[in-house]
C-alpha cells in the first residue's frame, strides 16, 4: 500500500476516472491505495491527453476534492 496526502492526485477532484466509485471513495477516506492503482485525470488541461496518474502524483491543476 502507498499513502498520499493533501496536494497529491489521490485527494484531487480531477482524479479517479476509470476507478469504480466505491473504491475511489475508500481510497479517499483511507488516503492509501494499492501501488498498482492508476486513475484518469479529467482536468481540462490533461483530459485530451488521457493522462493517467497514481495517487502520489501532483500538478499545478490540483483542486481538493470536497470533503
Ligand atoms: S494530475 Fe493534477 S489535476 Fe490531475 S489528478 Fe493529479 S493533481 Fe489533480
Boltz pocket constraint, residues with backbone or C-beta under 6 A from the ligand:
constraints:
  - pocket:
      binder: B
      contacts: [[A, 7], [A, 8], [A, 9], [A, 12], [A, 13], [A, 14], [A, 15], [A, 16], [A, 40], [A, 41], [A, 42], [A, 43], [A, 46], [A, 53], [A, 54], [A, 57], [A, 58], [A, 59], [A, 60], [A, 61], [A, 62], [A, 63]]
      max_distance: 6.0
